């Protein structure tokens, strides 16, 4: 689909890895945090349409286990309960 790996919690797709970058799902509220850290949304190679709900996780978050878990749980909470 996007040339990377999908990350799930049960059946909820909340993140992806493409190349060496981790992206988490966002919503209108959580997206602000990512933008404040200077990260941007995911664009699949060869695609002109970005996945604007998936934003790059800042490196300092990836390097801090506690903070990474917090951001991951927040991303899981953005997935609709269909």
Secondary structure by P-SEA (a helix, b strand, c coil): cccbbbbbccccccccccccbbbbbbcccaaaaaaaabbbbbbcccccccccccccccccccccaaaaaaaaaaaaaacccc
